[in-house]
Amino acid sequence: MSDPDRLKQVDALLDGLDDVLPPPRVRAQLRLAANLTQQEVADAVGVKRLAVVRWELGKSTPRRPHRDAYMHLLKRLAKRFPEAAELKEGMPTPASEGGSG
């Protein structure tokens, strides 16, 4: 295998790492930082609110094509709210929001 081919393989491997979802609590922090409800996220991504609840609790993970849309949303939110992209202790969990989402 030539060096350019190896470089392409390395790039493909690293590009796949960009597709890693943040931890569930960070997903919720990003949404809350933007004052978005779980329903608003669900509507934008094309799923039911319960799916977003489960993603934020770490009970399930989104599958394509919803995963791509959700990743895009989270990346945009992380750029806009970098402080919310950090894992923080003591943040309310999505279940403790009292149905606000």
C-alpha positions in Angstrom: 0.0 0.0 0.0 1.4 3.4 -0.9 1.8 6.3 1.5 -1.1 8.3 0.0 -3.4 5.3 0.4 -2.4 5.0 4.1 -3.0 8.7 4.6 -6.5 8.3 3.2 -7.1 5.4 5.5 -5.9 7.4 8.5 -8.1 10.4 7.4 -11.1 8.1 7.1 -10.5 6.7 10.6 -10.2 10.1 12.1 -13.3 11.4 10.2 -15.2 8.6 11.9 -14.3 10.0 15.3 -16.1 13.2 14.5 -19.3 11.2 14.5 -19.1 10.4 18.2 -22.0 11.8 20.2 -21.3 13.8 23.4 -22.2 12.1 26.7 -26.0 12.1 27.4 -25.8 14.8 30.1 -23.9 17.1 27.7 -26.6 16.6 25.1 -29.1 17.9 27.6 -26.9 20.8 28.7 -26.5 21.9 25.1 -30.3 21.9 24.5 -30.9 23.7 27.8 -28.3 26.3 27.0 -30.2 27.2 23.8 -33.5 27.2 25.7 -34.8 24.5 23.4 -37.4 22.0 24.6 -37.1 18.3 23.9 -40.2 18.6 21.6 -38.5 21.3 19.6 -35.4 19.1 19.1 -37.6 16.1 18.3 -39.5 18.1 15.7 -36.3 19.4 14.1 -34.7 16.0 14.0 -37.8 14.2 12.9 -38.5 11.9 15.9 -40.9 11.7 18.8 -40.1 13.5 22.0 -39.6 10.2 23.8 -36.6 9.5 21.5 -34.9 12.7 22.6 -35.6 11.9 26.3 -34.0 8.4 25.8 -31.0 9.9 24.0 -30.4 12.5 26.8 -30.7 9.8 29.5 -28.3 7.5 27.6 -31.0 4.8 27.3 -30.6 4.7 23.5 -28.7 6.3 20.7 -30.1 7.8 17.5 -29.8 5.9 14.2 -29.3 7.3 10.7 -30.7 9.5 9.3 -31.8 11.0 12.6 -28.3 10.6 14.1 -26.9 12.8 11.3 -29.4 15.5 12.0 -29.0 15.3 15.8 -25.2 15.4 15.5 -25.4 18.5 13.3 -27.6 20.1 15.9 -25.3 19.2 18.7 -22.2 20.5 16.9 -23.9 23.8 16.1 -25.0 24.2 19.7 -21.5 23.3 21.0 -20.1 26.1 18.8 -22.6 28.6 20.0 -22.5 27.5 23.7 -19.0 26.1 24.3 -19.4 26.2 28.1 -22.4 23.9 27.8 -20.3 21.4 25.8 -18.3 20.5 28.9 -19.5 17.8 31.3 -20.7 19.5 34.5 -21.7 17.9 37.7 -24.9 19.0 39.4 -26.8 19.9 36.2 -30.4 18.8 36.2 -31.1 15.6 34.3 -33.7 15.8 31.5 -36.1 13.7 33.7 -36.0 16.3 36.4 -37.2 19.1 34.2 -40.8 18.4 35.1 -42.0 17.8 31.6 -40.7 21.1 30.2 -39.4 19.4 27.1 
